[in-house]
Amino acid sequence: MIQPENPGKLPFSKSRAYIIGINAYQHISPLSTAVNDARMIATVLERRQGFEVSLLTDPGAADIRRLLQEMSETVTASDRAFFYFAGHGIAEDSEGGPAGYLVPADADPVNSASMIPMADLHAALNALPCRHLLVVLDCCFSGAFKWSGSTRGGIRGKMPKRIYQERFDRFLQEKAWQVLTSAAHDQKALDVLKSSKKPLGDRGIDVRTGEHSPFARALFEGLEGKADVVLEATGEGDGVITATDLYVYIRDQVEPASLAEAEEARQTPGFFPLGEYDKGEFIFLHPRHRLNLPPTPNRNPYMGLSAFSETDRELFYGRDRVIETLRRQALARFMVTEKTLQELTTEGFPAAGLKKLESLKDQGFLDETAFLDALGEWFPDTAEQAQLIRYARVTRNRLLVVSAVSGAGKSSVIKAGLLPRLRREGYRILPVMRPGEEPLEALEKCLNEQIYRLNDASIKTMETSGLPGNLLEALEKLRGHDYAGEQQFTAALRSVFDDDSFLRYSPAILSEAEKTGYFTEPISLENGPSPTLLEELSAQKTVLIIDQYEELLTRCQDESARMRFMEIQKTLLDAVPASQLLVVVTVRSDFEPQLDKGSLETYWREGRCSVPWFTVDELREVIVMPTLQEVLIFDP
């Protein structure tokens, strides 16, 4: 057996792979890519992951059954197993769900008895004694496998955002029987057939290479390392590719590409556990990246009444739906607003078309293609499309108003949710400010804040200044990252230390850190934004966050200062070119009627986004996931 390039240390006697690929069908249409896919996955698993591989190409039904028998005879309790099938698949209606079949090379298309029922495959796999099993089916109607046994559950709970060493160990210790399919069970006319026929689908060819199916190509890329999730805190992966990571990567590659072809070509990969074996994770190791798993931090996973910050984002759960809505609104280049509908009405746009556009109101679209795709078949006329593009185009900077009742988590959604995503989009994030008693002074302080960074020189200086070795090792985790202001830098320091021992040395660390301003000259707003400030804001995408905007009423007693503060915001939004400046404010909804008028009224109305209360599933995620993230056991 070829030794893997980075075998790592996994607690299994052997990793065994059983792989089938069929192109040459005798009685039905042949395929172009299945055998290539099977050979490639065999190579990747053998050379990169250290598997012993049994490969069948173009087998008949008897050959496949012999392979299943071989599995039952060779896989032991201390092994792990991987099963892969690439070929034709069919599904027909049956009581309790679709009955799926794997189609061997010698199958008779009108005789189900000549095929391999997915129920038989399920039974053969279910008899294996191994603790870890991953089944990958790249065939049409593969989602029907979900109905082949007693399992009816969907994909299990979300993965922790960061895997610590203890979590990694538990993934390996617990049972993990997981299934990854190239097509979901509930795609229309794909997995659940209403006709009496058993149609055979084309698995598709990757247009980039012509040699592999799109699903298989994404699978190879994921196993080669692209499915190793890059951590926001470190900017690198942890060297671990879980089956869930692999599924998410494949889904995000395959589904958008299939939709780009046509809605009816939609291909949504599926992922689910077999039986109750859903606490572990089938694990692959990045073939060219060291295992990089930190120990579990000693911290409370719950923030209590405190807001989450960007450094707490790994513990922030339950708000993905809201965060994605805010991200799309913040980055939108096209949006159907109330103003859009009014202008189209004035232009004499058909009433039926306006009614259809109502369903897209306030949804952000990141580019023209996405906007036209959302319009779908409603507006095939190119003149109508051009009119819609003209009136829905976002032509000025956004004031994103995040409104909710007290206690709904507005600040946390922005700091721990939206900001990390905007940072990944290339935005410069200014320190979060609150208006306080003197809003203009607070804004000036924000603009004049410094960026803290630990570079090679500052680390070297601290090495020679007597800083303890354990502190220096922890500081390495922060090397090269930018922190907006002393408060965020101190929070980052606290996040990498197990206790408060760093406080004794924090003055020295703050002193030695590299510090640079956001702007080339000190900012004064006494006479309004200077030309230099406007020029520099125009040169780099920037986000200004004003948290707890209601403090303009609750803490600032000077109405003229309040009005001046709003006028300066409007000047910034008016003067800086579109797409370069995003101003985000959070505000209690009960104060809005006193703040949404005046100089910012139009911006406020167009940029308002209400944060809904949690759904039951989101509340469950908020409660359970922080404990799982910190490798604790949740026992309600």
Protein Blocks (a to p, Z undefined) as FASTA:
>chain_A
ZZdfblojadbfbacddddddfbdfkbccdfklmmmmmmmmmmmmmmnopacdddehiaf
klmmmmmmmmmmmmcfkbccdddddddddddddehiacdddddfkbcfklmklpccfklm
mmmmmmpcbfbdcdddddehklmmmmmmmbfbdcdddddfbdcfklmmmmmmpccddddd
fbdfkbghklmcfbfbdcdddebjafklopacfklmmmmmmmnommpccdfklopaehia
cfklmmmmmmmmmmmmmmmmomklpccdddddehjllkbccddddfkbccdddddddddf
bgkjaccdfklmmmpghilmmmmmmmmmmmpcbdcdfklmmmmmmnopafklmmmmmmmg
oiacfbfklmmmmnmmmlmpfklmmmmmmmmpcfbdcdddddddehilmmmmmmmmmmmm
mmmnopacdddddfbjmlmlmmmmmmmpccddddfklmmmmmmnopafklmmmmmmmgoi
acehjklmmmmmmmmpcblklmmmmmmmmmmpccddfbfbdcdfklopafklmmmmmmpc
cddddehkllmmmmmmclklmmmmmmmmmmmmmmpcghkaccdddddfklmmmmmgcjll
mmmmmmgccdddddfklmmmmmmmmmmmnopacdZZ
